[in-house]
Amino acid sequence: MASIVTDNNDNNNNSNDTINLRKQLTQELKKRRLNTLGFIWDPITFVWETYFKALKQFKEKNGKHQWPPQIYEHTIIYKDGKKEIIKLGVWCDTQRQAKKGNRRGNLTEKQICRLNCIDFIWEPSARVT
């Protein structure tokens, strides 16, 4: 008489696969919900992008050869209607210092390239008025 041999490992593997799939789907659902709410996954990049966008707006409004003085404050209006005042002139100086390696933060090559594309002045004392 032949006996039927069952491999309990196969049943365990299938059970583990099902559990892993459920976890993955749950994580994806949570991620989608957070994205729908506007969750910020990389706050450092978000802040840099916010200031960069503000700098581009400043240049569009004031002329491409104008740069915010260090004391200049810029108002940002977010999608939800909230406002924030940022010190755009200080941020520009911080970018200059970061490129020189004199600040905690570092600029990526991509960020430097993007600033160069809008004719960012790295040495304000050398700019032509």
C-alpha positions in Angstrom: 0.0 0.0 0.0 1.3 3.4 -1.0 1.5 6.1 1.5 1.0 9.8 0.8 3.8 12.0 2.0 3.0 15.6 2.6 5.6 18.2 2.9 4.8 20.5 5.7 7.4 22.9 4.4 5.3 23.6 1.3 2.3 24.5 3.5 4.4 26.7 5.7 5.9 28.4 2.6 2.5 29.1 1.1 1.3 30.4 4.4 4.4 32.7 4.8 3.9 33.9 1.2 0.3 34.8 1.9 1.3 36.7 5.1 4.1 38.5 3.3 1.8 39.5 0.4 -0.8 40.8 2.9 1.9 42.9 4.6 3.1 44.2 1.3 -0.4 45.2 0.2 -1.1 46.8 3.6 2.2 48.8 3.3 1.3 49.9 -0.2 -2.2 51.0 0.9 -0.7 53.0 3.8 1.8 54.6 1.5 -0.9 55.6 -1.0 -3.0 57.1 1.8 -0.1 59.1 3.0 0.7 60.3 -0.5 -3.0 61.4 -0.9 -2.6 63.5 2.3 0.5 65.1 0.9 2.9 63.4 3.2 6.5 64.6 2.7 8.9 61.6 2.5 12.1 63.7 2.2 11.7 66.9 4.3 15.2 68.1 3.5 14.6 68.0 -0.3 11.2 69.5 0.2 12.6 72.5 2.0 15.3 73.0 -0.6 12.8 72.8 -3.4 10.5 75.2 -1.6 13.3 77.8 -1.3 14.5 77.2 -4.9 11.0 77.7 -6.2 10.7 80.9 -4.2 14.0 82.2 -5.6 12.8 81.5 -9.1 9.6 83.5 -8.3 11.6 86.3 -6.9 13.7 86.5 -10.1 10.6 86.4 -12.4 9.1 89.2 -10.4 12.2 91.4 -9.9 14.2 90.6 -13.0 16.7 87.9 -13.7 19.7 90.0 -12.6 18.2 90.9 -9.3 19.0 88.9 -6.1 17.3 89.1 -2.7 19.3 91.0 -0.1 20.1 89.0 3.0 17.3 90.6 4.9 14.6 89.8 2.2 11.7 87.8 3.4 9.4 85.9 0.9 5.9 84.7 1.6 5.0 81.2 0.5 1.4 80.2 0.1 0.9 76.4 0.3 -1.8 74.4 -1.5 -3.9 74.3 1.7 -3.8 78.1 1.9 -1.3 78.4 4.8 1.3 81.0 4.5 4.9 80.9 5.6 7.5 83.7 5.6 11.0 82.5 4.7 14.3 84.4 4.7 15.2 83.9 1.1 18.3 86.1 1.2 19.7 84.1 4.1 19.0 80.9 2.2 20.9 82.2 -0.8 23.9 82.9 1.4 23.6 79.4 3.0 23.8 77.9 -0.5 27.0 79.8 -1.2 28.5 78.7 2.1 27.4 75.0 1.6 29.0 75.0 -1.8 32.3 76.1 -0.2 31.9 73.4 2.4 31.4 75.9 5.3 28.0 74.8 6.4 26.5 71.6 7.8 24.4 71.0 4.7 26.0 70.0 1.4 24.8 70.8 -2.1 24.4 68.0 -4.5 25.8 68.4 -8.1 22.2 68.5 -9.3 21.3 71.3 -6.9 24.4 73.3 -8.0 23.5 72.7 -11.7 19.9 73.9 -11.1 21.2 77.0 -9.3 23.7 77.6 -12.2 20.8 77.3 -14.7 19.1 80.3 -13.1 22.4 82.3 -13.1 22.9 82.0 -9.3 25.6 84.4 -8.2 28.1 82.4 -6.1 30.2 85.4 -5.3 28.0 88.4 -4.6 30.9 90.8 -4.3 31.9 90.0 -7.9 28.5 90.6 -9.4 28.0 93.4 -11.9 25.4 96.0 -10.9 
